[in-house]
Amino acid sequence: MMALWSLLKAKALIWKNGLFRMTNRQRMGTLAFLALIAYFAFFVFRGMVSVFRALEGAAPQASQALLTSSMSGLVAFAFFWGIGIMLSQLYLASDLELLLASPIPPLGIYLLKLLEGLQSMALPALLALASLIAYGVATSASWLYFVVVLFGYLCLLVLVAATSMTLIMIIVHLIPARRAQELYALIWTIAAGLLWALWMVFSNRGDAGDLLRRIGEGGPLMEAGRYLSWSPAGWLAQIAVSWRGAEWRAAALYLGLLIVGAVAITSIGYAVYQRAFYVGWAQLRELAPRRRQSRDMAHQGLLASLVRALPQQVRAIVIKDWTILPRDLRQLSGLVFPIVMGIVYVYMTATGETAKQLPGSATWMAMAIVPLIPFFLTLYYTVGAIGLEGSNFALLRAVPLPAADLLWGKFVASLGPTLLIGEVTALLVGLLTGASMAQIALLLLAMIWFSVGFVAIAIGTSLLNPNFQATTARRSVGVATMYATMGLSAAFWVVNLALVVWLVIRFSTQPFAAILRQLVVLAFPDLQPYLQSALLPLAIIGVQVLLWGIIVYLWRRGINWIEHWDVTALG
């Protein structure tokens, strides 16, 4: 244990030096993260205190079920958060080679990594602790309650950290560590996106009183509380509930279960560590075996048939990017959230109160919002077309590949997935809003036009100041470039939307056209004399030509930049 104590003192010294020697930007980022966690914990605490106080008098069983369910959900969040942390601490940390080469017992290294995981998991798990404290405040518990709950919380944290550590060692025994990290990031992004979507959809339905009424009625919440009471998070919740009812033996029993569970899982984790960790670590350092090429060649043959009409150099760039995209889990993770954001906003707009009050408006409102899909995709994917090449950009310049062909290849490679996702979304939106066949066709055509414009803008701006050391699309360009992309895309969106509005007002015979005309006149009274004239569409087309002129200029500037690019720019 002396070795472990020495390691902890060294870690504490490193942490202190890092805290005082970090730059102002790093310090501000750390403080912002801590403030965000504190805000969420305070938000959970205040909300839970109000709910528990409202339910204690009317439905105490519902209050207990809510505590168990919320505790289980928040601890599950900390558990999945801990998987990523433990993966980095165990296999990807920079100090691991030094620790393994030092004369330190395996138990010392295992406990050190477990404690590091506890330190990192303490902040997200703070939300679960806020729920327990809120329950104690709502029930006017004594100070001894908070001491017991804090001790049980620490035992639960050890149990969760040891479980995450054990699971990671088993997974890495089957999957390489870096691939497992990318897969974890993709799953985490999908789960976070779905949770955010559910929150956005259901938060707009009903009010707080209706929510409390449903909780008080029980039903699924009571069922969930009963089943989850047998989980480790449920044990901790049962300690609080037993303390509330002065059931001291039950509280001691559940606290004992937490202590025994923490010790047992930690022991099992150490046994797995001795048998599986070094095998996974060795696999991380080995060269990957040669893969069978038949499947890859068949895949590339299918891609080549899709872009057969393109010039050879452009086709090669497209096939390369489309082959890499399904394997790049980090880049796929970046595509999940913009897709979810676009779909949620389209759904909320098409099914909102405004769409219900204006018959026939859902499809047209969806047409105005559906360009969010390609808009977000270009910001999270296309802008990194050049910067994410990294050092491979030097290879692209070493081969006889014209700069214009490189840009066209990047354009087609980015347009393919953007258009595919956008068209599928537009089709689903049209079907869900009850659009006619003509309206669905117009939605699909509009999606093609918006996708082409947004991708062309992003390709042009991606060459303003690419960062070849970046690992994500949004960091592969500067802040000014990102704002330029957003501004040009927004202008393109507004100009084309204005043209669609004028066409609907001018030629549509549906009742919605008259309502839309009234809204436009109310918002822009100076435009009323021009709604029936040709000056307004000519002005819109003029702005459209100006935007495409800016896009052409950006492309020509990018071609010139590529032709005069020097390999020393890679740093």
Stockholm file with secondary structure:
# STOCKHOLM 1.0

chainA/1-571         MMALWSLLKAKALIWKNGLFRMTNRQRMGTLAFLALIAYFAFFVFRGMVSVFRALEGAAPQASQALLTSSMSGLVAFAFFWGIGIMLSQLYLASDLELLLASPIPPLGIYLLKLLEGLQSMALPALLALASLIAYGVATSASWLYFVVVLFGYLCLLVLVAATSMTLIMIIVHLIPARRAQELYALIWTIAAGLLWALWMVFSNRGDAGDLLRRIGEGGPLMEAGRYLSWSPAGWLAQIAVSWRGAEWRAAALYLGLLIVGAVAITSIGYAVYQRAFYVGWAQLRELAPRRRQSRDMAHQGLLASLVRALPQQVRAIVIKDWTILPRDLRQLSGLVFPIVMGIVYVYMTATGETAKQLPGSATWMAMAIVPLIPFFLTLYYTVGAIGLEGSNFALLRAVPLPAADLLWGKFVASLGPTLLIGEVTALLVGLLTGASMAQIALLLLAMIWFSVGFVAIAIGTSLLNPNFQATTARRSVGVATMYATMGLSAAFWVVNLALVVWLVIRFSTQPFAAILRQLVVLAFPDLQPYLQSALLPLAIIGVQVLLWGIIVYLWRRGINWIEHWDVTALG
#=GR chainA/1-571 SS CHHHHHHHHHHHHHHHHHHHHSCHHHHHHHHHHHHHHHHHHHHHHHHHHHHHHHHHHHCHHHHHHHHHHHHHHHHHHHHHHHHHHHHIIIIICTTHHHHHHSSCCHHHHHHHHHHHHHHHHHHHHHHHHHHHHHHHHHTTCCHHHHHHHHHHHHHHHHHHHHHHHHHHHHHHTTSCHHHHHHHHHHHHHHHHHHHHHHHHHHHTSSCHHHHHHHHHHCTHHHHHHHHHTTSHHHHHHHHHHHHHTTCHHHHHHHHHHHHHHHHHHHHHHHHHIIIIIHHHHHHHHSCCCCCCSHHHHHHHHHHHHHTTTSCHHHHHHHHHHHHHGGGCHHHHHHHHHHHHHHHHHHHHHHTSHHHHHSTTCHHHHHHHHTTHHHHHHHHHTGGGTTGGGTTHHHHHHHSSCCHHHHHHHHHHHHHHHHHHHHHHHHHHHHHHTTCCHHHHHHHHHHHHHHHHHHHHHHHHHTTSSCCTTCSSTTTSSCHHHHHHHHHHHHHHHHHHHHHHHHHHHHHCCSHHHHHHHHHHHHHCGGGGGGTTSSHHHHHHHHHHHHHHHHHHHHHHHHHHHHHTCCGGGGC
#=GC SS_cons         CHHHHHHHHHHHHHHHHHHHHSCHHHHHHHHHHHHHHHHHHHHHHHHHHHHHHHHHHHCHHHHHHHHHHHHHHHHHHHHHHHHHHHHIIIIICTTHHHHHHSSCCHHHHHHHHHHHHHHHHHHHHHHHHHHHHHHHHHTTCCHHHHHHHHHHHHHHHHHHHHHHHHHHHHHHTTSCHHHHHHHHHHHHHHHHHHHHHHHHHHHTSSCHHHHHHHHHHCTHHHHHHHHHTTSHHHHHHHHHHHHHTTCHHHHHHHHHHHHHHHHHHHHHHHHHIIIIIHHHHHHHHSCCCCCCSHHHHHHHHHHHHHTTTSCHHHHHHHHHHHHHGGGCHHHHHHHHHHHHHHHHHHHHHHTSHHHHHSTTCHHHHHHHHTTHHHHHHHHHTGGGTTGGGTTHHHHHHHSSCCHHHHHHHHHHHHHHHHHHHHHHHHHHHHHHTTCCHHHHHHHHHHHHHHHHHHHHHHHHHTTSSCCTTCSSTTTSSCHHHHHHHHHHHHHHHHHHHHHHHHHHHHHCCSHHHHHHHHHHHHHCGGGGGGTTSSHHHHHHHHHHHHHHHHHHHHHHHHHHHHHTCCGGGGC
//
